[in-house]
């Protein structure tokens, strides 16, 4: 075999060895493997959320009762025509103990609101003809930056405002150095006189 054929043979063997190594590695699962004795959980897709029925306006008459939700916060119900409605004036985390429905506990009232067809939660708009809040954007809208510490997404570092906002050039770090400190004219420089 001549030198040229010998080099081709070595190159072919090298390519074949590289393929034998690369093919199993390329086909391997890139996710981390489970520790010995444990199996990896099956990857399951999330089930799509059930479609809510159309939103309808509901008027109910009954007595408002106070209960607590699964997190111990005040919750309000009203039973009318054998159906118990979960009354909502907005998110419980926003209102805390100051929920506007609290004033109607134990009273017979007429409640108007909206609900999705087939559900028992009633988003209250008026009680005895009086609106619970002004129209427009609700006071709990805007996320933790707008609502503040009562918002469930609030983090302590947010108390200082949004990063990079509010300091301006005058308040930026390093901008308030004393620039006149230790300035002495060099005797080698010609004066401008």
Z-matrix of the N, CA and C atoms (Angstrom, degrees):
N
C 1 1.441
C 2 1.521 1 107.57
N 3 1.318 2 116.78 1 135.34
C 4 1.459 3 119.55 2 -178.98
C 5 1.518 4 110.04 3 -82.39
N 6 1.293 5 117.13 4 173.18
C 7 1.473 6 123.01 5 -175.47
C 8 1.527 7 111.08 6 -65.42
N 9 1.331 8 116.20 7 -36.74
C 10 1.455 9 120.14 8 -179.02
C 11 1.536 10 110.52 9 -66.71
N 12 1.303 11 117.74 10 -43.50
C 13 1.464 12 122.74 11 178.28
C 14 1.516 13 111.35 12 -66.34
N 15 1.344 14 115.31 13 -35.77
C 16 1.463 15 120.49 14 178.72
C 17 1.526 16 110.62 15 -64.76
N 18 1.331 17 116.90 16 -41.18
C 19 1.472 18 120.90 17 178.67
C 20 1.531 19 110.74 18 -66.22
N 21 1.316 20 117.34 19 -40.40
C 22 1.465 21 120.28 20 177.91
C 23 1.527 22 110.82 21 -63.71
N 24 1.275 23 117.41 22 -40.30
C 25 1.465 24 121.92 23 178.51
C 26 1.518 25 111.16 24 -62.82
N 27 1.338 26 117.07 25 -44.03
C 28 1.468 27 121.16 26 177.84
C 29 1.532 28 110.85 27 -64.55
N 30 1.321 29 116.53 28 -40.84
C 31 1.467 30 120.54 29 179.59
C 32 1.531 31 109.55 30 -64.69
N 33 1.323 32 117.61 31 -41.74
C 34 1.467 33 121.15 32 179.09
C 35 1.510 34 111.07 33 -63.03
N 36 1.334 35 116.79 34 -43.13
C 37 1.462 36 120.98 35 178.71
C 38 1.534 37 109.58 36 -63.86
N 39 1.325 38 118.22 37 -39.55
C 40 1.473 39 122.15 38 178.90
C 41 1.519 40 111.80 39 -64.27
N 42 1.346 41 116.79 40 -44.29
C 43 1.461 42 121.16 41 178.81
C 44 1.524 43 109.86 42 -63.96
N 45 1.325 44 117.27 43 -43.34
C 46 1.460 45 121.83 44 179.60
C 47 1.528 46 110.75 45 -62.21
N 48 1.333 47 117.59 46 -42.45
C 49 1.469 48 121.45 47 178.65
C 50 1.526 49 110.56 48 -64.59
N 51 1.326 50 117.30 49 -40.87
C 52 1.467 51 120.88 50 179.33
C 53 1.525 52 110.48 51 -64.05
N 54 1.337 53 117.67 52 -41.17
C 55 1.456 54 120.71 53 178.51
C 56 1.524 55 111.72 54 -65.75
N 57 1.323 56 117.44 55 -40.47
C 58 1.459 57 120.95 56 179.41
C 59 1.524 58 111.56 57 -63.03
N 60 1.307 59 116.77 58 -30.36
C 61 1.470 60 120.95 59 178.26
C 62 1.520 61 110.15 60 -83.08
N 63 1.341 62 118.35 61 -42.87
C 64 1.466 63 122.59 62 -171.79
C 65 1.527 64 113.08 63 -74.16
N 66 1.309 65 119.52 64 -36.25
C 67 1.457 66 121.08 65 -174.48
C 68 1.530 67 112.07 66 -62.24
N 69 1.335 68 120.97 67 -48.69
C 70 1.474 69 118.55 68 178.30
C 71 1.527 70 112.15 69 -65.41
N 72 1.319 71 118.63 70 -33.71
C 73 1.458 72 121.57 71 -179.72
C 74 1.516 73 109.87 72 -69.61
N 75 1.323 74 118.39 73 -41.47
C 76 1.465 75 122.02 74 -178.84
C 77 1.528 76 110.84 75 -66.05
N 78 1.303 77 118.61 76 -31.36
C 79 1.456 78 121.39 77 -178.82
C 80 1.513 79 113.67 78 -88.73
N 81 1.332 80 118.62 79 -2.44
C 82 1.465 81 121.53 80 -176.93
C 83 1.522 82 110.73 81 -72.67
N 84 1.330 83 116.47 82 152.37
C 85 1.460 84 123.30 83 176.51
C 86 1.520 85 108.62 84 -71.10
N 87 1.367 86 118.71 85 121.45
C 88 1.458 87 120.36 86 -177.21
C 89 1.521 88 114.14 87 -74.70
N 90 1.345 89 118.54 88 -13.01
C 91 1.456 90 119.84 89 -179.49
C 92 1.529 91 109.75 90 -72.40
N 93 1.342 92 115.85 91 149.45
C 94 1.463 93 118.31 92 -178.76
C 95 1.519 94 111.07 93 -62.68
N 96 1.317 95 115.33 94 144.30
C 97 1.460 96 118.95 95 -179.20
C 98 1.525 97 109.78 96 -82.68
N 99 1.309 98 115.34 97 157.45
C 100 1.455 99 121.37 98 -179.51
C 101 1.532 100 109.29 99 -76.29
N 102 1.336 101 117.17 100 151.75
C 103 1.467 102 120.16 101 176.73
C 104 1.528 103 110.11 102 -59.87
N 105 1.317 104 117.93 103 157.17
C 106 1.466 105 121.03 104 179.93
C 107 1.532 106 110.91 105 -55.34
N 108 1.312 107 115.41 106 138.16
C 109 1.461 108 120.39 107 178.83
C 110 1.516 109 113.69 108 87.53
N 111 1.343 110 117.66 109 -5.74
C 112 1.458 111 120.95 110 179.10
C 113 1.519 112 108.75 111 -122.92
N 114 1.291 113 115.80 112 148.09
C 115 1.467 114 118.62 113 177.71
C 116 1.522 115 109.01 114 -106.15
N 117 1.323 116 114.96 115 153.66
C 118 1.457 117 119.79 116 178.19
C 119 1.520 118 108.35 117 -73.56
N 120 1.352 119 116.81 118 141.99
C 121 1.466 120 118.28 119 178.39
C 122 1.519 121 109.83 120 -68.85
N 123 1.317 122 114.99 121 148.82
C 124 1.461 123 119.60 122 177.06
C 125 1.516 124 109.06 123 -67.99
N 126 1.320 125 115.06 124 140.89
C 127 1.457 126 119.35 125 176.78
C 128 1.517 127 106.94 126 -82.94
N 129 1.317 128 114.76 127 115.09
C 130 1.457 129 118.98 128 178.72
C 131 1.513 130 108.75 129 -116.70
N 132 1.310 131 114.91 130 144.82
C 133 1.447 132 119.37 131 177.97
C 134 1.515 133 108.83 132 -82.27
N 135 1.340 134 114.86 133 148.01
C 136 1.451 135 119.32 134 177.59
C 137 1.519 136 108.84 135 -70.25
N 138 1.306 137 113.66 136 141.06
C 139 1.459 138 118.68 137 177.51
C 140 1.522 139 108.21 138 -71.89
N 141 1.309 140 118.08 139 140.49
C 142 1.470 141 119.15 140 178.83
C 143 1.518 142 109.95 141 -64.87
N 144 1.336 143 115.17 142 147.55
C 145 1.460 144 119.69 143 179.19
C 146 1.517 145 109.05 144 -66.59
N 147 1.318 146 113.91 145 142.56
C 148 1.458 147 118.98 146 178.47
C 149 1.525 148 108.94 147 -66.42
N 150 1.290 149 115.10 148 137.61
C 151 1.464 150 120.28 149 178.08
C 152 1.523 151 108.88 150 -68.40
N 153 1.329 152 115.78 151 133.96
C 154 1.454 153 119.72 152 175.88
C 155 1.512 154 108.47 153 -82.00
N 156 1.304 155 114.88 154 150.32
C 157 1.453 156 119.61 155 177.10
C 158 1.520 157 109.66 156 -68.74
N 159 1.300 158 117.12 157 172.98
C 160 1.465 159 119.60 158 179.75
C 161 1.525 160 110.76 159 -64.75
N 162 1.326 161 115.35 160 151.05
C 163 1.458 162 120.10 161 179.15
C 164 1.525 163 108.92 162 -80.68
N 165 1.323 164 115.17 163 132.07
C 166 1.462 165 120.70 164 -178.56
C 167 1.523 166 109.50 165 -128.02
N 168 1.322 167 115.91 166 151.82
C 169 1.460 168 121.15 167 175.61
C 170 1.522 169 108.06 168 -82.38
N 171 1.336 170 115.66 169 134.62
C 172 1.462 171 121.59 170 -176.50
C 173 1.526 172 108.80 171 -126.86
N 174 1.314 173 116.14 172 137.43
C 175 1.465 174 122.45 173 173.37
C 176 1.519 175 107.14 174 -122.46
N 177 1.339 176 116.12 175 123.20
C 178 1.469 177 120.54 176 179.41
C 179 1.530 178 109.44 177 -131.31
N 180 1.326 179 114.93 178 150.96
C 181 1.459 180 121.42 179 178.36
C 182 1.520 181 107.55 180 -123.59
N 183 1.328 182 115.91 181 132.12
C 184 1.455 183 120.13 182 -179.99
C 185 1.514 184 111.24 183 175.16
N 186 1.331 185 115.15 184 -170.47
C 187 1.460 186 122.00 185 -179.17
C 188 1.524 187 109.45 186 -101.47
N 189 1.318 188 116.31 187 131.02
C 190 1.470 189 121.61 188 179.84
C 191 1.526 190 108.73 189 -79.40
N 192 1.327 191 116.04 190 131.64
C 193 1.469 192 121.80 191 177.99
C 194 1.529 193 109.03 192 -119.71
N 195 1.322 194 115.86 193 148.14
C 196 1.465 195 120.93 194 179.01
C 197 1.529 196 109.19 195 -103.25
N 198 1.309 197 115.85 196 132.70
C 199 1.465 198 122.60 197 175.66
C 200 1.531 199 106.65 198 -131.79
N 201 1.321 200 116.84 199 -167.18
C 202 1.464 201 120.50 200 173.43
C 203 1.523 202 108.29 201 -128.99
N 204 1.334 203 115.15 202 149.02
C 205 1.464 204 118.61 203 178.14
C 206 1.523 205 109.60 204 -85.43
N 207 1.325 206 117.69 205 -175.89
C 208 1.464 207 121.32 206 -176.46
C 209 1.522 208 113.19 207 -67.21
N 210 1.337 209 117.98 208 -10.77
C 211 1.464 210 121.24 209 176.92
C 212 1.525 211 112.20 210 -106.87
N 213 1.328 212 116.21 211 10.78
C 214 1.461 213 120.90 212 176.39
C 215 1.519 214 114.30 213 82.01
N 216 1.313 215 118.71 214 8.52
C 217 1.460 216 121.87 215 179.62
C 218 1.524 217 109.24 216 -86.84
N 219 1.342 218 117.23 217 155.06
C 220 1.460 219 120.03 218 178.47
C 221 1.528 220 111.25 219 -61.45
N 222 1.318 221 115.79 220 138.14
C 223 1.456 222 122.61 221 175.57
C 224 1.523 223 106.77 222 -135.38
N 225 1.336 224 116.37 223 155.80
C 226 1.454 225 120.15 224 -173.82
C 227 1.527 226 109.80 225 -131.39
N 228 1.337 227 114.74 226 140.53
C 229 1.462 228 121.08 227 -179.29
C 230 1.524 229 109.67 228 -131.11
N 231 1.333 230 114.67 229 164.14
C 232 1.451 231 121.79 230 174.95
C 233 1.522 232 106.21 231 -148.81
N 234 1.327 233 116.27 232 128.07
C 235 1.461 234 120.20 233 179.17
C 236 1.520 235 108.87 234 -104.45
N 237 1.344 236 114.74 235 126.20
C 238 1.466 237 121.05 236 179.53
C 239 1.518 238 108.66 237 -143.13
N 240 1.311 239 115.89 238 131.89
C 241 1.462 240 122.35 239 178.57
C 242 1.525 241 112.20 240 53.97
N 243 1.322 242 117.35 241 39.32
C 244 1.459 243 122.27 242 177.19
C 245 1.522 244 114.88 243 78.98
N 246 1.329 245 119.07 244 2.95
C 247 1.466 246 121.99 245 179.53
C 248 1.524 247 109.23 246 -115.64
N 249 1.330 248 115.73 247 132.08
C 250 1.459 249 120.11 248 178.18
C 251 1.526 250 108.93 249 -95.79
N 252 1.314 251 115.29 250 120.14
C 253 1.466 252 122.33 251 -179.84
C 254 1.521 253 109.91 252 -95.68
N 255 1.324 254 116.78 253 134.98
C 256 1.464 255 122.41 254 172.30
C 257 1.529 256 105.67 255 -88.61
N 258 1.328 257 116.72 256 112.26
C 259 1.463 258 120.68 257 -176.20
C 260 1.532 259 109.92 258 -84.71
N 261 1.326 260 116.10 259 137.38
C 262 1.460 261 120.94 260 179.85
C 263 1.518 262 109.97 261 -131.07
N 264 1.321 263 115.96 262 128.75
C 265 1.463 264 122.13 263 175.29
C 266 1.521 265 109.02 264 -111.55
N 267 1.326 266 116.89 265 15.77
C 268 1.461 267 121.98 266 -175.62
C 269 1.515 268 108.74 267 127.49
N 270 1.318 269 117.39 268 -179.63
C 271 1.462 270 119.60 269 -176.56
C 272 1.538 271 112.80 270 -66.53
N 273 1.333 272 117.27 271 134.91
C 274 1.474 273 120.97 272 -178.63
C 275 1.527 274 113.18 273 -58.96
N 276 1.327 275 118.45 274 -33.52
C 277 1.466 276 120.21 275 -179.47
C 278 1.525 277 111.16 276 -63.71
N 279 1.331 278 117.30 277 -28.26
C 280 1.461 279 119.98 278 -179.64
C 281 1.521 280 111.42 279 -73.51
N 282 1.337 281 116.11 280 -44.21
C 283 1.451 282 120.31 281 -173.82
C 284 1.524 283 113.38 282 -80.68
N 285 1.322 284 118.59 283 -37.43
C 286 1.466 285 119.77 284 -174.89
C 287 1.521 286 109.29 285 59.30
N 288 1.324 287 118.20 286 -127.40
C 289 1.473 288 122.76 287 179.41
C 290 1.529 289 112.65 288 -86.77
N 291 1.338 290 117.91 289 0.26
C 292 1.469 291 121.05 290 -175.99
C 293 1.527 292 112.34 291 -104.06
N 294 1.315 293 117.84 292 28.11
C 295 1.456 294 121.84 293 -179.53
C 296 1.534 295 109.19 294 -62.57
N 297 1.337 296 118.14 295 130.79
C 298 1.467 297 119.73 296 -178.41
C 299 1.529 298 113.38 297 -64.83
N 300 1.327 299 118.22 298 -18.25
C 301 1.472 300 120.69 299 177.98
C 302 1.529 301 111.69 300 -73.38
N 303 1.325 302 116.86 301 -18.35
C 304 1.471 303 121.90 302 -178.39
C 305 1.546 304 111.21 303 -58.38
N 306 1.317 305 117.52 304 -33.90
C 307 1.471 306 121.79 305 -177.95
C 308 1.530 307 112.49 306 -66.56
N 309 1.348 308 117.47 307 -17.51
C 310 1.465 309 120.88 308 -175.70
C 311 1.521 310 113.84 309 -103.15
N 312 1.325 311 118.33 310 3.73
C 313 1.462 312 121.69 311 -178.91
C 314 1.530 313 109.64 312 -61.50
N 315 1.352 314 115.55 313 130.26
C 316 1.460 315 121.98 314 179.23
C 317 1.520 316 114.01 315 83.12
N 318 1.336 317 118.22 316 0.17
C 319 1.462 318 121.12 317 -178.32
C 320 1.527 319 110.25 318 -106.83
N 321 1.350 320 114.73 319 146.43
C 322 1.471 321 120.49 320 173.27
C 323 1.523 322 106.77 321 -81.99
N 324 1.336 323 115.96 322 122.95
C 325 1.464 324 121.06 323 -175.53
C 326 1.527 325 110.69 324 -137.77
N 327 1.327 326 114.38 325 164.98
C 328 1.461 327 121.75 326 171.90
C 329 1.531 328 105.63 327 -108.89
N 330 1.341 329 115.99 328 119.27
C 331 1.462 330 121.61 329 -177.43
C 332 1.521 331 108.71 330 -111.29
N 333 1.334 332 115.99 331 131.30
C 334 1.458 333 122.29 332 175.00
C 335 1.515 334 107.11 333 -118.54
N 336 1.327 335 114.26 334 133.54
C 337 1.459 336 118.79 335 179.34
C 338 1.506 337 110.69 336 -164.69
N 339 1.319 338 115.68 337 -163.95
C 340 1.468 339 119.71 338 179.30
C 341 1.522 340 109.26 339 -126.39
N 342 1.331 341 114.11 340 149.59
C 343 1.451 342 121.20 341 -179.80
C 344 1.522 343 108.10 342 -148.02
N 345 1.311 344 115.42 343 155.26
C 346 1.464 345 119.05 344 173.74
C 347 1.521 346 107.12 345 -83.62
N 348 1.296 347 115.21 346 136.50
C 349 1.458 348 121.54 347 -176.87
C 350 1.531 349 110.44 348 -51.97
N 351 1.329 350 116.21 349 129.39
C 352 1.456 351 121.29 350 178.05
C 353 1.524 352 114.39 351 88.31
N 354 1.326 353 118.44 352 -1.32
C 355 1.462 354 121.12 353 179.40
C 356 1.515 355 110.15 354 -108.68
N 357 1.350 356 116.15 355 165.52
C 358 1.459 357 120.87 356 -176.51
C 359 1.525 358 112.84 357 -110.41
N 360 1.344 359 118.60 358 6.49
C 361 1.465 360 120.05 359 177.10
C 362 1.514 361 108.46 360 -92.63
N 363 1.320 362 115.88 361 130.09
C 364 1.453 363 122.19 362 -177.85
C 365 1.523 364 108.86 363 -117.30
N 366 1.335 365 116.48 364 115.30
C 367 1.467 366 121.65 365 176.16
C 368 1.527 367 106.71 366 -80.27
N 369 1.324 368 115.45 367 105.39
C 370 1.463 369 121.68 368 -172.47
C 371 1.523 370 110.76 369 -73.56
N 372 1.333 371 115.12 370 130.74
C 373 1.466 372 121.53 371 175.73
C 374 1.524 373 110.54 372 -106.27
N 375 1.342 374 116.20 373 -45.89
C 376 1.469 375 120.04 374 178.79
C 377 1.524 376 110.37 375 -136.05
N 378 1.330 377 114.65 376 151.77
C 379 1.467 378 122.20 377 172.62
C 380 1.520 379 105.69 378 -127.68
N 381 1.317 380 116.22 379 121.34
C 382 1.469 381 122.84 380 -175.80
C 383 1.535 382 111.55 381 51.05
N 384 1.328 383 116.37 382 38.22
C 385 1.460 384 121.76 383 176.03
C 386 1.517 385 114.98 384 84.32
N 387 1.333 386 118.54 385 -3.76
C 388 1.466 387 121.83 386 -179.65
C 389 1.523 388 109.56 387 -101.35
N 390 1.331 389 116.38 388 126.92
C 391 1.469 390 121.14 389 -179.99
C 392 1.528 391 110.18 390 -68.14
N 393 1.339 392 116.09 391 138.82
C 394 1.468 393 120.01 392 178.94
C 395 1.525 394 112.24 393 -74.50
N 396 1.332 395 117.34 394 -29.54
C 397 1.467 396 120.80 395 178.54
C 398 1.512 397 108.78 396 -149.12
N 399 1.323 398 114.93 397 164.34
C 400 1.458 399 120.67 398 178.57
C 401 1.527 400 109.79 399 -70.39
N 402 1.331 401 115.90 400 157.74
C 403 1.458 402 120.49 401 178.05
C 404 1.523 403 111.48 402 -67.97
N 405 1.310 404 115.85 403 171.79
C 406 1.462 405 121.00 404 179.14
C 407 1.510 406 111.75 405 93.46
N 408 1.319 407 114.29 406 -160.06
C 409 1.463 408 121.35 407 -177.53
C 410 1.529 409 110.19 408 -63.57
N 411 1.345 410 117.43 409 131.05
C 412 1.468 411 119.21 410 -179.49
C 413 1.532 412 111.06 411 -68.57
N 414 1.328 413 117.21 412 154.97
C 415 1.465 414 120.22 413 -176.87
C 416 1.528 415 113.96 414 -65.81
N 417 1.324 416 118.45 415 -17.22
C 418 1.462 417 120.87 416 -179.95
C 419 1.527 418 112.12 417 -90.40
N 420 1.320 419 117.94 418 -2.63
C 421 1.469 420 121.35 419 -179.47
C 422 1.522 421 110.76 420 -75.74
N 423 1.312 422 116.45 421 153.73
C 424 1.455 423 120.80 422 175.17
C 425 1.507 424 114.47 423 111.20
N 426 1.310 425 118.40 424 -7.08
C 427 1.457 426 120.79 425 176.81
C 428 1.514 427 113.17 426 78.24
N 429 1.328 428 116.51 427 -174.15
C 430 1.464 429 121.18 428 -173.46
C 431 1.520 430 114.21 429 -64.66
N 432 1.335 431 118.05 430 -27.76
C 433 1.472 432 119.19 431 -179.53
C 434 1.517 433 110.87 432 -67.30
N 435 1.328 434 117.54 433 -32.37
C 436 1.457 435 121.77 434 -177.59
C 437 1.525 436 110.48 435 -89.77
N 438 1.323 437 117.08 436 -46.86
C 439 1.466 438 121.78 437 -174.26
C 440 1.527 439 112.05 438 -74.42
N 441 1.329 440 116.87 439 -40.39
C 442 1.460 441 119.96 440 179.47
C 443 1.521 442 113.00 441 99.90
N 444 1.321 443 115.69 442 -153.45
C 445 1.466 444 122.35 443 -170.78
C 446 1.520 445 114.73 444 -63.07
N 447 1.323 446 119.17 445 -23.61
C 448 1.458 447 119.93 446 -178.51
C 449 1.526 448 111.90 447 -76.46
N 450 1.320 449 118.91 448 -15.98
C 451 1.468 450 122.12 449 -179.50
C 452 1.528 451 109.34 450 -69.89
N 453 1.353 452 118.37 451 137.23
C 454 1.464 453 120.52 452 -178.79
C 455 1.530 454 113.34 453 -64.48
N 456 1.320 455 118.96 454 -18.94
C 457 1.460 456 121.58 455 178.33
C 458 1.519 457 113.98 456 -91.55
N 459 1.324 458 117.88 457 3.79
C 460 1.462 459 122.69 458 -177.87
C 461 1.521 460 111.27 459 -67.29
N 462 1.320 461 116.73 460 137.92
C 463 1.463 462 123.53 461 174.66
C 464 1.529 463 107.84 462 -123.93
N 465 1.326 464 118.67 463 144.35
C 466 1.469 465 120.58 464 -177.48
C 467 1.533 466 113.80 465 -55.25
N 468 1.316 467 118.38 466 -33.49
C 469 1.460 468 119.64 467 -178.46
C 470 1.525 469 112.41 468 -67.29
N 471 1.335 470 117.81 469 -14.23
C 472 1.461 471 121.28 470 179.79
C 473 1.525 472 112.47 471 -74.08
N 474 1.318 473 117.73 472 -14.28
C 475 1.457 474 121.27 473 -177.34
C 476 1.527 475 112.25 474 -61.48
N 477 1.313 476 117.79 475 -25.67
C 478 1.461 477 121.10 476 -178.92
C 479 1.518 478 113.37 477 -86.00
N 480 1.316 479 118.56 478 4.32
C 481 1.459 480 121.69 479 -179.09
C 482 1.511 481 110.70 480 92.49
N 483 1.326 482 115.06 481 175.04
C 484 1.457 483 119.66 482 -178.30
C 485 1.526 484 109.89 483 -68.90
N 486 1.348 485 117.09 484 141.29
C 487 1.461 486 120.30 485 179.86
C 488 1.528 487 111.23 486 -58.85
N 489 1.338 488 115.17 487 136.74
C 490 1.456 489 120.45 488 176.83
C 491 1.508 490 114.09 489 78.91
N 492 1.298 491 117.90 490 8.28
C 493 1.459 492 120.69 491 -177.55
C 494 1.523 493 110.72 492 -116.27
N 495 1.299 494 115.76 493 141.42
C 496 1.446 495 120.13 494 166.90
C 497 1.512 496 118.31 495 95.95
N 498 1.325 497 120.88 496 -16.02
C 499 1.456 498 119.17 497 -177.34
C 500 1.524 499 112.04 498 -83.61
N 501 1.303 500 117.39 499 -39.72
C 502 1.458 501 120.24 500 -177.72
C 503 1.516 502 110.87 501 70.97
N 504 1.318 503 116.79 502 176.61
C 505 1.454 504 121.65 503 -177.47
C 506 1.525 505 111.72 504 -63.92
N 507 1.336 506 116.82 505 -40.94
C 508 1.464 507 119.95 506 -177.31
C 509 1.529 508 112.04 507 -66.69
N 510 1.328 509 117.66 508 -31.99
C 511 1.456 510 119.61 509 -176.71
C 512 1.516 511 114.28 510 -99.21
N 513 1.327 512 117.69 511 0.72
C 514 1.460 513 120.52 512 -178.25
C 515 1.520 514 110.69 513 -69.97
N 516 1.331 515 117.91 514 144.50
C 517 1.459 516 120.42 515 179.93
C 518 1.523 517 110.93 516 -57.37
N 519 1.309 518 115.60 517 137.11
C 520 1.465 519 121.18 518 177.37
C 521 1.517 520 113.46 519 87.37
N 522 1.319 521 118.96 520 -6.37
C 523 1.459 522 120.79 521 -177.99
C 524 1.522 523 112.60 522 -89.61
N 525 1.302 524 117.59 523 -11.35
C 526 1.455 525 120.46 524 -176.01
C 527 1.519 526 112.74 525 -106.26
N 528 1.323 527 117.10 526 26.19
C 529 1.468 528 120.09 527 177.84
C 530 1.521 529 109.29 528 -70.22
N 531 1.311 530 115.53 529 149.42
C 532 1.458 531 120.41 530 175.14
C 533 1.521 532 107.28 531 -78.95
N 534 1.320 533 116.65 532 107.83
C 535 1.463 534 121.02 533 -175.47
C 536 1.519 535 112.60 534 -85.51
N 537 1.323 536 117.74 535 -9.73
C 538 1.463 537 120.05 536 -179.91
C 539 1.518 538 111.80 537 -92.82
N 540 1.296 539 116.27 538 -10.19
C 541 1.468 540 122.03 539 -176.20
C 542 1.528 541 110.46 540 -64.88
N 543 1.306 542 116.93 541 133.70
C 544 1.465 543 125.16 542 175.81
C 545 1.526 544 113.84 543 57.86
N 546 1.315 545 118.71 544 33.27
C 547 1.456 546 120.58 545 175.37
C 548 1.527 547 107.82 546 -97.43
N 549 1.271 548 114.94 547 113.88
C 550 1.473 549 119.88 548 175.25
C 551 1.519 550 106.93 549 -125.65
N 552 1.316 551 117.48 550 136.96
C 553 1.468 552 118.44 551 -179.29
C 554 1.522 553 110.83 552 -67.15
N 555 1.325 554 115.07 553 139.54
C 556 1.464 555 119.89 554 176.32
C 557 1.528 556 108.66 555 -75.24
N 558 1.290 557 114.93 556 139.00
C 559 1.457 558 118.51 557 -179.77
C 560 1.533 559 110.56 558 -75.53
N 561 1.335 560 117.14 559 -18.52
C 562 1.459 561 120.18 560 -179.59
C 563 1.523 562 112.66 561 -77.33
N 564 1.344 563 116.59 562 -21.48
C 565 1.453 564 119.53 563 -177.57
C 566 1.512 565 110.31 564 -81.99
N 567 1.334 566 116.94 565 137.98
C 568 1.467 567 119.01 566 179.02
C 569 1.536 568 109.63 567 -72.27
N 570 1.267 569 116.96 568 144.29
C 571 1.451 570 120.28 569 179.72
C 572 1.511 571 109.25 570 -81.65
N 573 1.312 572 117.66 571 156.92
C 574 1.445 573 122.60 572 -177.21
C 575 1.524 574 112.41 573 -85.26
N 576 1.329 575 120.41 574 13.63
C 577 1.460 576 122.26 575 -177.82
C 578 1.475 577 112.10 576 -74.92
